[in-house]
Amino acid sequence: MQAKQTLSDAAKDTIRSEFDRAESSDPIVLWWDDGNYLEDIIEQACDELDLHLKVAEETPLELRANPVDGEQVWYVPHVKESENAEGDFDWFRDVEHTGGEVEMSIEDLTVHTFERGQLDAWELKTATQADDPAKRREIARILHDQLTGGQLPTLEQLRTQIVTGGYTDPVAFVLENGWGDIDDSPDTIEQMQDLLTSEGVDAADSEDEPAGIVAATRRWAVAEWLIHAGVDAERFPREFRAKTAGDHDLPELKSLLNNTTSASLLADRYLGEAIWPDIVADVDDPWELADCIVDAALERRLWEEWQASFDAGDYETCLERAEARYDALLGSEDFRGTYRGAYGPDSPWTRTWEQAAEIARLAHQLETWDESATDDVVSLYADPDDGTWQIDNAVLNLVVAGEPETDLPDEHPATAGLDDLRTQLQSEYVEYLEDLGDLVTETVKAGAPFVDEDHSYQFFTKESDGLESGQTIALFVIDALRLDLARRLADELRDYVATLPSDAPEFAIDEDVWLGTLPSETEFGKAALTPGEIQMFDVSLVDGELQPLRNNRRVTTNRRESLLGGDGWTVTREEDDGWQSTRVAYFKNDIDDIGEKELSDLEAMLARRVDSLAEFIGAKLEQGEWDQAYVLTDHGFVLLPDNASPERISRPTEASDSGRRWIAGEDVDGDSPGVLLDSSSRLGYLDANVSILASPLKRFRKQGLGDARFYHGGLLPQEFVLDFISITQG
């Protein structure tokens, strides 16, 4: 039964009826309240009736002061009892002959908001009475809030709110709070049973204690969602056979997840306990219930079947199913960025299935990357959609994601098996790197595969149109920005500029594949990224040492800065200094520094560095007036898993110079370790015999350098295939 009018409308009806019965032409209605909960209601009623209102601030006697003519209402914010105030109230008896007295509290007036004769289902006045002042204030607040808005409540909703302390849905209250702060008196227990059974929770009717009522209600709600998902209702005991009307009617638990701020608590409660294990065990295909995100018994069956598919090598099915379960556990994001209908992205349940999807995708990539044999190793690695660079990115993401299953109950099967899968895939990743190195070796020996590619030493010539002196240009030269990190950075920059104000400049962000200088080390890569014509750059053997040259002069750090300065560039390594120039070249070496120092949590640090770079570069674009900007790098790197066992090999005697991944010398030939790059490789800048390692597990001994996991200088695509980002305004 729904309320028919607001408290204000009920007050107007009451006042008007008293005036209608009055004998005087200037009647007075004296309204005695208990608790002063109706003052604003009476004020609104009088305002809408165009009546004069007097309110007793301290004592009813002040209502006699400053008399006025015409109909008026006197309001006293406490009960009509002489012991509650000084003086004798009998002298108000004359009001009875001019208008009338109304002794009505907010609880009394609430009854008048419903039709007369319709209160048999619930003695509303009795239910709203409370001896405890704090409890009464809370009840008054609920009545006031619910009976002054546009959507009037039903009697049951009011009753539920009063019993539960504010909830309109008794089932949702129990599912989220248990018994909460409700008293456990027999009357209250009976009221809660009545409220729950009126909502269809028949299982609560047979319980006599709060704990039993709560347990039965929660079991009923899990059964409801399972039935809604497709489990035959006849499998459940009769009192738990929830009636589900249709696909558009949500189970109570899912409705609760649309509104709760305690999703993590609900996840642990309803996915951490096996509620209906026997019934779930009899389901033929648990994946038909993947959208049902309650009952640990179902969660365990889903994981066990997913694990079985993975062990069988059915990675595509594993990926499809893990993504479906992840989406169900994630819920939907609203415009505020809040997730509804499930447990959100931060729940360990959600993150575990997210990692399961990443594992399945990575396993599929590792299994299929070499199915289309090609001698174009650059495209094989760098193709934006299908390149194997995505394997590097997936491995990085896998490590950064950590071990979400450790926050799940020990009974969850992922706690016993997920770490083994991560270890297995990282071992397979090393195998992939070795196979990729073999493929590079074969293609180089078969010809000159890099001749038609864009090389970084050609940058200033090939990009001359974008580097005209009349433009404002920023170069961001980031050391060791591997291709997958550069593509992640480009995506984050796109996201950044998309959030700029509408009056801010527009920026187009493009990416192009370039090859770094071989050997792919800082000394040679940074030297290549300096102004000068293409033919002026060489990597040559000078007195037994491999050197980068411009105009036959060695390019050191000082020489590089001198060349840039001579071409009009301001070189800076500071985030706030030197940016007043119209042509700025910003150099940063921290990625290489992070890797060389073999810091712990390396993958996470790399991911965070990309985030900070996107924020920094985006801010510079927003603050400055750049016509053009470029993000460049000198080389990439190989990052081995923790459990890899690299081999340090000795430098051959025929080498006169070497790094960790290359040797050079007059006598270096095809019998040297690695892949020989000489005149037959037709690299336009390489004027020396250099043999470069392609195996990820080999490097030449070089004293004083840590290289257990992070290194570069060799011939794996991760080391020399680069992504340059161009950012254009307008």
JOGILIN-V320088 format. One record per backbone hydrogen bond with DSSP energy under -0.5 kcal/mol. NH is the residue of the N-H (numbers start at 1). CO is the residue of the C=O. Records with the same first field share a line. If there is no record, write none. Layout:
NH->CO, CO
//
This chain:
3->153
4->113
5->113
7->147
10->6
11->7
12->8
13->9
14->10
15->11
16->12
17->13
18->14
19->15
20->16
21->17
22->18, 19
24->98
29->72
30->28, 100
31->29, 74
32->30, 102
33->31, 76
35->33, 77
42->38
43->39
44->40
45->41
46->42
47->43
48->44
49->45
50->46, 47
51->46
52->71
54->73
56->75
57->55
62->59
63->60
64->61
65->62
72->27
73->52
74->29
75->54
76->31
77->75
81->79
84->81
85->82
89->87
91->88
92->89
93->90
95->92
96->93
97->94
98->94, 95
99->95
100->28
102->30
104->32, 102
109->105
110->106
111->107, 108
112->108
113->109, 110
114->111
118->115
122->119
124->122
127->123
128->124
129->125, 126
136->132
137->133
138->134
139->135
140->136
141->137
142->138
143->139
144->140
145->141
146->142
147->143
148->145
152->150
155->1
158->154
159->155
160->156
161->157
162->158
163->159
164->160
165->161
166->161
170->168
173->169
174->170
175->171
176->172
177->173
178->174
180->177
182->179
189->185
190->186
191->187
192->188
193->189
194->190
195->191
196->192
197->193
198->194
199->195, 196
200->197
201->196
202->200
203->239
204->201
205->202
206->203
207->204
213->209
214->210
215->211
216->212
217->213
218->214
219->215
220->216
221->217
222->218
223->219
224->220
225->221
226->222
227->223
228->224
229->225
230->226, 227
231->226
235->232
236->233
240->237
241->238
242->240
244->242
245->243
249->246
250->248
255->251
256->252
257->253
258->254, 255
259->256
260->256
266->262
267->263
268->264
269->265
270->266
271->267
272->268
275->273
280->276
281->277
282->278, 279
283->280
286->284
288->285
289->286
290->287
292->289
293->291
295->270
296->273
298->295
299->295
300->296
301->297
302->298
303->299
304->300
305->301
306->302
307->303
308->304
309->305
310->306
311->307
312->308
313->310
314->309
315->313
318->314
319->315
320->316
321->317
322->318
323->319
324->320
325->321
326->322
327->323
328->324
329->325
330->326
331->327
332->340
334->338
337->334
340->332
341->257
342->257
343->329
344->329, 330
347->344
351->347
352->348
353->349
354->350
355->351
356->352
357->353
358->354
359->355
360->356
361->357
362->358
363->359
364->360
365->361
366->362
367->363
368->364
369->365
371->368
373->371
377->375
380->376
381->377
382->378
383->379
387->383
388->380
389->381
390->387
391->388
392->388
393->389
394->390
395->391
396->392
397->393
398->394
399->395
400->396
401->397
402->399
406->403
407->404
408->405
412->409
415->412
416->413
417->413
418->414
421->417
422->418
423->419
424->420
425->421
426->422
427->423
428->424
429->425
430->426
431->427
432->428
433->429
434->430
435->431
436->432
437->433
438->434
439->435
440->436
441->437
442->438
443->439
444->440
445->441
446->442
447->443, 444
451->448
453->450
456->515
458->455
459->456
461->458
462->458
463->459
464->461
466->463
467->463, 464
468->465
471->468
473->471, 582
474->628
475->584
476->474, 630
477->475, 586
478->476, 632
479->477, 588
481->478
482->480
483->721
486->482
487->483
488->484
489->485
490->486
491->487
492->488
493->489
494->490
495->491
496->492
497->493
498->494
499->495, 496
500->497
504->501
508->728
510->508, 726
512->724
514->722
515->454
516->720
519->517
521->519
524->521
525->521
526->522
527->523
528->524
529->525
530->528
536->533
537->534
538->549
539->685
540->538, 547
541->687
542->540, 545
543->541
545->542
547->540
549->538
550->553
551->536
553->550
555->548
556->554
560->556
561->557
562->558
563->559
564->560
565->561
566->562
567->563, 564
568->565
569->564
570->583
571->569
572->585
581->578
584->473
585->570
586->475, 584
587->572, 585
588->477
593->589
594->590
595->591
596->592
597->593
598->595
599->594
602->599
605->601
606->602
607->603
608->604
609->605
610->606
611->607
612->608
613->609
614->610
615->611
616->612
617->613
618->614
619->615
620->616
621->617
622->618
623->619
624->620
627->472
628->472
629->727
630->474
631->725
632->476, 630
636->719
637->718
638->711
640->638, 709
644->641
647->697
649->647, 699
655->652
656->664
657->664
659->662
663->691
664->657
665->689
667->654
668->665
672->669
675->692
677->690
678->676
681->678
682->679
684->682
686->683
687->539, 685
690->677, 688
691->663
692->675, 690
693->661
698->695
699->647
700->660
701->649
705->702
706->704
711->638
715->693
719->716
720->716
721->717
722->514, 720
724->512, 722
725->631
726->510
727->629
728->508
729->627
730->506
//
